[in-house]
Amino acid sequence: MPVEAVHHLSLIPISIAWELRAALDQARLWSGQGQAKDAAELLEASIGRAPPDDGNAALVEARGLLDTLAGR
């Protein structure tokens, strides 16, 4: 595997983490503006791209907000 490919693979989790943080901020904003459905859809999409066993704090927080938005 070329070095460039390995480097690219190592950035995938970082980019997902940044995406998740941005989605979490946007979802909070939308939720506060009465757009809970849009916020939940955004979180679902971002959470779906994260590794399922990732214990990242942003992922845990996003799942919690999604549960709140869904009334769980």
Secondary structure as the mmCIF struct_conf table of DSSP 4:
data_model
#
loop_
_struct_conf.conf_type_id
_struct_conf.id
_struct_conf.beg_label_comp_id
_struct_conf.beg_label_asym_id
_struct_conf.beg_label_seq_id
_struct_conf.end_label_comp_id
_struct_conf.end_label_asym_id
_struct_conf.end_label_seq_id
HELX_RH_AL_P HELX_RH_AL_P1 VAL A 3 GLY A 32
TURN_TY1_P TURN_TY1_P1 GLN A 33 GLY A 34
HELX_RH_AL_P HELX_RH_AL_P2 ALA A 36 ARG A 49
BEND BEND1 ALA A 50 ALA A 50
TURN_TY1_P TURN_TY1_P2 PRO A 52 ASP A 53
HELX_RH_AL_P HELX_RH_AL_P3 ALA A 57 LEU A 69
TURN_TY1_P TURN_TY1_P3 ALA A 70 GLY A 71
#
